[in-house]
């Protein structure tokens, strides 16, 4: 439903925290119970983003797997190297993100208008910049702390795999991992998971979203588990920052911060 702004007298969705036209706060915002999407769609967004990517990726990998068997026979090492090579990984990741992005957008369609309302306000962009400053400030402080203990945290398996792909496919990586990926994750973990759990309890929603978002970047099959554990704080702080500004300033804030964060990481890898 729409409401009339008491200041500029223009109508906008009542679920918005601020008037998208004049920027004045919505006095009825705190009285609104729950977000604009139905709970079934929120659950579906989370399930699709959380599980769907792995399913689509596995299905896309099948023909390459059979080709590898045909070319390398029972040489498991050669098969793994072929399947994890930059060209194959880029192909699978690109198509997987395109498919998941399309499906997530379709599921979120009834709430897209409300999500895009926040892009008309300048506050989300300011919040995104502050969030990015906090994330990088923490990263610097955490690295200094680890160095003082004589410990260093290198890029975990998730980031290392991404870096190897980025170097060979720079432009596609900027689009897929820098823009499309963050949008998919924001629809999955903020619009889907966070908003769904927030119906029950806001603090629980923060805890669940931060834990899940952090663990999806954790490689449980890693041969260097210590390094994976040392990287947890980096992802946990980013997860909290994205979730907090989403809760306070909307989709524009979290998706802007997330995209900016990924683009900076990709550009650094390219340089």
N, C-alpha and C positions, 0 to 999 in steps of 0.2 A: 504493500500500500504506500501511497505517496502522502506527504504532509507539506503544508505551506510554511516556508521559512518566515519567522516573525520579524525578520530584519529586512530582507530584500523581497519578500512575498512571492518568491518563486517556488515551485513544487519540486520535491526530490524524494527518493525512497526513504521511508522512516527508519530503516535499519542503518542509515549512514550516521557516523559519529559527528560529521561536520556538513554544513551546507556546501555543496560543490561549486556554488556560484559566488557566494560572498565570504565563505570560510568561517562563518559563525557556528558555534557549537549547537548541536541538536539538543534542546532541553529535555526531550523525551527519551534520549538514547538509553539511559540506565534502566528505564522501565521496560525496554523491549526484551522479551524472553526468547533467547535463542537466535541464531543466524537465519539468513533468508532461505538457504537450501534445506530441503527436507532431509531428515536423518538418513533415509534410505540412500539418497544420493551421496551424502557425506561418507557413509560406510563404503559405498561403491567406489568413490574416488580413492579412498585409502587402499582398498583391496586391489583395484586395478593398478595403481601406482606402485604398491608394495610387492605384489606377486606377479602382476601382468608383465612387467619388464623382463623378469627372469624367464617366464614362460615363452614370451615372444622371442627372446634371445636364443633360447634353447631350440625352438622350432626352426629359426633361421640358420642355426649352426648345423642342423642335421645333414643337409646336402654336402656341406664342406667336410663333415666328419666322414661320410662315405667316400668322398673323393680322396681324403687323406689315407683311408684304409687301402683304397685302390692303388695309390701311389707309393705308400710306405709299408704296406703289409702290417706286420705285427710290431713294428718299431714304434713303441709307445712314445718315446722321447721326441721322435720326429713328428709324430701326429700332434702332440701337445704344442710343439714349437710352431707348427703350421697353423693350428687353430688360434693360437695367441699372437700370431704375427700382426703387425700394424695394419696391413690391408684388410685382412679378415676381420679383425677387431673393429676397425673403423666402419666397415660395411654393416656388421651386425649391430653395432651401437647406433649408427645413424638411422637405419631402418626401424630399429626397436623404438627409439625416441620419437620418430615420426608417427609411428602407429599409436603409441601410448599417448602422445600429445593430442592426436586427433580424437581418440576415444575419451580422454579426460575432458577435453573441451566440450564434447558432445554431452557428456554426463552433467557437466557444470553449467550448461547452456542457460537454464532458468535463472541462475544467479550471476551470470556474467555481467549483466547491466549494472548490478549493484557493486560488483567487484571493480568494474572500470570507473565507477563514480569517484573513487578515492584518487584516481590519477589527475583529477581536475584541481586538486588542492595542493598547495606547496608544502604543507606540513609533512606529508609522508616522505618527500624527498629529503627534507632536512633531517628527519628521523633516520632515514637510511644512511646518510652521511655520518651522523653521530654514531650509529651502530657499527659502521665500518671502522671508524676511528677506534672505538672500544675493542673491536675484534683484533685489529692489528696491534693495538696497544697491549692487549693481553698476550698475544703471541710473542711479542718482543720481550715482555716481562717474564713469561714462562720459559723462553729459551735462555734468558740470562740466569734464571733460577736453576735450570738444569745444568747449565755450564758451570755454575758455582759448585755443583755437586759432582762435577767431573763426568756428567752424562750428557749425551746429545741425542736428539730425536730426529732421525732422517725421515724422508717422505715414506709413508706407509705403502703397502702394496696397491691400495686403491689409487693413490696419487701417482705412484711410480708407473703404473700401467697407463694412466691418462697421459703422463708426460711423454711416454714413448710414442703414443699415437699422435699427440699434438705436433711433435717435431716434424712428422712426415705429412700431416694433413692440417696445415695451419688455418686456412680459411674455413674449411668445413668444421673444424674443432671450435672455432669462435662461435659459429652458428649453433651447432649441436650441443656442445658442452657448456658454452658460455651463455647461451640464451634459452634454447629449447629445454635443456636439462633442468635449470633452475625453475622455470615455469611449471614443468611437470612435478617437481618436488614440492613446490609451494601449493599447488592444487591438491597434491596427495597428503602432505603432512600438516599443512596449516588449514586450508579450506576443508579438507576431508577429516583427518584424524583429530586435530586440535578442536575445531568447531563442534565435532561430534561429541567428544569427551567433555567439552566445556558445558554441554547441556546438563551434565551430571554435577561436575565440580570444576571450577576454573583452575585450582591449584593442581588437581589430579591431571587435568589436561596439559598443563605445563610439564609436569613430571613425565607423563607417558610420551608426549611428543619429543621432548629432549632426549629421552632414553632411546626411543626407536630411531630417531634421526641420526643419533650418534652411532648406534650399532649397525646401521646399513652401510656405514663407511668403515666398518671394522672387518678385517679378514680373519675369520676363525680358522682358516686352513693355512695361515702364514707359518713359515718356518722361523720367523723372528717375532715371537709373540710379545717380547718385552718392548720392542719398538712400536708394535700395534697399541699396546697399553699406554705407552708414553704419548701417543698421538690422540688419545681419547679426549683430554682437556681441550684441544684445539677445536674439535668438532662439537663438543658439548657447549662451549661458550658461544660458538656460531649458532648452534641450534637455539640456545636461549635468546640470543639477540634477535634472530629472525622471528621467533615466536612472539617475543615481547612487542616488537614494533608492529607485527601483524595485529596483535590483540588491541593495541592502542591506536594505531593509525591506518590499519587496513591493508589490503592486498598490495596496493601500490608501494607501500613502504618495504614490506618483506621481499617482494619480488625484485624491486630495484636494488636493494642491498645484496640479495643473493646473486643476481646477475652481475653486479659490479664486482663482487668477491671472486666469482668464477672467471670473469674476463681478465681481471688483474693476474690471477694465478696462471691462466693460459698465456698471457702476454709475457710474463716472467719466464715461463718455460720456453717460449719461442726465442726470447732474447738470450 
